[in-house]
Amino acid sequence: MRKFVALFLPFILFGKSDAQIYIADSCRINFFSAAAVENIAAVNTVSKPIMNTASGEIEISISNQEFIFKKKLMQEHFNEDYMESDKYPHTVFKGKVNEKIDYTKDGINNVTVTGTMDMHGVKKDITIPGTITIKDGKIKLKADFVAKLVDYNIKIPSVLGNNVAEQIAISLTAGMKPYIVKK
């Protein structure tokens, strides 16, 4: 987390006076795999996106080991066999909101965020659709998208082919608050 704050520190110290850094005070990332044998779902509530409302930049580092499954065995397989979390401990997304948003006005803004997803050692340029909701000065991010395992070199053993889907539905919701640098 310190690494990401350090990346945005120049915006805070030297950026325009209207530049504002926000960090999530709540974040929930869900993924869902609908497979023939059994559906697989997990949630991560530890990750904290950071955004700069002046530039539209958004960054999030997700600890793969922080996904919680209903079944402990699924969590083991996820970390050891599929994500290889010891080798690739984080999934990182760095992107930028494509649309110009007036963060002083309440409303729901349909957006796309284009950037790079670094997952399982593979960097892939992607565009994610979502919404940025502003209400009473508070910002909420929401995004739903699909990731194909083959795009990130995540292999499924043929004997487990019916247990895991080839693509995973991912959703993110985050409530953002201003990040205040303590002097």
Secondary structure, DSSP 4 states (H G I P E B T S, - for coil): -HHHHHHHHHHHHHS-TT--EEEEEEEEEEEEE--SS--EEEEE-----EEETTTTEEEEEEEGGG-EESSHHHHHHIIIIIS-TTT--EEEEEEEESS---TTS-EEEEEEEEEEEEETTEEEEEEEEEEEEEETTEEEEEEEEEEEGGGGT----GGGTTTS-SEEEEEEEEEEEE-----
